[in-house]
Amino acid sequence: QVQLVESGGGLVQPGGSLRLSCAASGNIFSFNQMGWYRQAPGKEREFVARVTRNGSTMYANSVKDRFTISRDKGKNTLYLQMNSLKPEDTAVYYCYANDQYGRNSWGQGTQVTVSS
């Protein structure tokens, strides 16, 4: 099973930026896909963004044009660059991976709070 460790969360003012990282065990470019979900208090976990093995990306409408997902092959790390943050982006953000064997793994989550 793939091990995933997120970092980079924190408190930021509206309009600010954060970059989340997800360090993975194994070669992330061999995985079927990796991505991010988030869960706000009292709400269900929702899709944020994903990238497939061939580099195809997809974003939730709520974050399109503000968030960017990317991968670093040398570091086996997935990133989520978040710009123009809004209070409604406040949530615990979870990294996931679907590896080359079709197995799903999740990270422990990192808190993002957008508040003045």
C-alpha positions as CSV (number, residue, x, y, z in Angstrom):
1,Q,0.0,0.0,0.0
2,V,1.2,3.5,-0.8
3,Q,2.0,5.7,2.1
4,L,1.0,9.4,1.8
5,V,2.1,12.3,4.0
6,E,0.5,15.7,3.5
7,S,2.0,19.0,4.7
8,G,1.6,22.7,4.0
9,G,-1.7,23.5,5.6
10,G,-2.2,26.5,7.9
11,L,-4.0,29.8,8.5
12,V,-4.2,32.3,5.6
13,Q,-6.1,35.5,5.0
14,P,-8.7,35.7,2.2
15,G,-7.0,36.3,-1.1
16,G,-3.8,34.6,0.1
17,S,-2.0,31.5,-1.2
18,L,-0.9,28.2,0.2
19,R,0.9,25.2,-1.4
20,L,0.0,21.7,-0.1
21,S,2.4,18.8,-0.5
22,C,1.8,15.1,-0.5
23,A,4.9,13.0,-0.3
24,A,4.4,9.4,-1.5
25,S,6.2,6.1,-1.3
26,G,6.8,4.7,-4.7
27,N,7.0,6.1,-8.2
28,I,4.0,8.5,-8.4
29,F,4.3,8.7,-12.2
30,S,3.4,5.0,-12.4
31,F,0.2,5.5,-10.4
32,N,-3.1,5.6,-12.3
33,Q,-4.0,8.9,-10.7
34,M,-3.4,11.1,-7.6
35,G,-5.4,14.0,-6.3
36,W,-7.0,15.9,-3.5
37,Y,-10.3,15.9,-1.7
38,R,-11.4,18.2,1.1
39,Q,-13.9,18.0,3.9
40,A,-15.4,21.1,5.7
41,P,-17.0,20.8,9.1
42,G,-20.4,19.3,8.9
43,K,-20.1,18.6,5.2
44,E,-19.2,15.5,3.1
45,R,-15.8,15.0,1.6
46,E,-15.7,16.6,-1.9
47,F,-13.4,16.3,-4.9
48,V,-10.9,19.1,-5.5
49,A,-8.5,18.1,-8.2
50,R,-6.7,15.1,-9.8
51,V,-4.0,14.2,-12.2
52,T,-3.7,11.0,-14.2
53,R,-0.6,9.0,-15.1
54,N,-0.5,10.7,-18.5
55,G,-0.7,14.2,-16.9
56,S,-4.4,14.9,-17.6
57,T,-5.9,17.2,-14.9
58,M,-9.4,17.8,-13.7
59,Y,-10.7,20.4,-11.2
60,A,-13.9,21.0,-9.3
61,N,-15.7,24.0,-10.6
62,S,-15.3,25.8,-7.3
63,V,-11.5,25.8,-7.5
64,K,-10.9,26.0,-11.3
65,D,-8.6,28.9,-12.3
66,R,-7.5,29.3,-8.6
67,F,-5.9,25.9,-7.8
68,T,-3.2,24.1,-9.7
69,I,-2.2,20.4,-9.2
70,S,1.2,19.2,-10.2
71,R,3.8,16.5,-9.6
72,D,7.5,16.3,-8.9
73,K,9.0,13.1,-10.2
74,G,12.3,13.5,-8.4
75,K,10.7,14.0,-5.0
76,N,7.7,11.7,-5.6
77,T,5.5,14.5,-4.4
78,L,2.1,15.8,-5.4
79,Y,1.3,19.5,-5.0
80,L,-1.7,21.7,-4.8
81,Q,-1.1,25.3,-5.3
82,M,-4.0,27.3,-4.0
83,N,-4.3,31.0,-4.9
84,S,-7.0,33.6,-4.2
85,L,-8.2,31.6,-1.2
86,K,-11.7,32.2,0.1
87,P,-13.3,31.4,3.5
88,E,-15.3,28.6,1.8
89,D,-12.0,26.9,1.0
90,T,-11.6,26.2,4.7
91,A,-11.4,22.4,5.2
92,V,-9.2,19.4,5.9
93,Y,-7.5,18.5,2.6
94,Y,-6.7,14.9,1.9
95,C,-4.3,13.5,-0.7
96,Y,-5.2,10.2,-2.4
97,A,-3.5,7.8,-4.8
98,N,-4.8,5.1,-7.0
99,D,-1.7,3.1,-7.7
100,Q,-0.8,0.9,-10.7
101,Y,-2.5,-2.1,-9.1
102,G,-5.8,-0.2,-8.6
103,R,-5.3,0.2,-4.9
104,N,-6.5,3.3,-3.1
105,S,-4.6,5.1,-0.4
106,W,-5.3,8.2,1.6
107,G,-3.2,10.6,3.6
108,Q,-4.0,11.8,7.1
109,G,-5.2,15.2,6.0
110,T,-3.9,18.8,6.5
111,Q,-6.0,21.7,7.8
112,V,-6.5,24.8,5.7
113,T,-8.2,27.7,7.4
114,V,-9.0,30.9,5.4
115,S,-9.9,33.7,7.8
116,S,-9.2,37.3,8.5
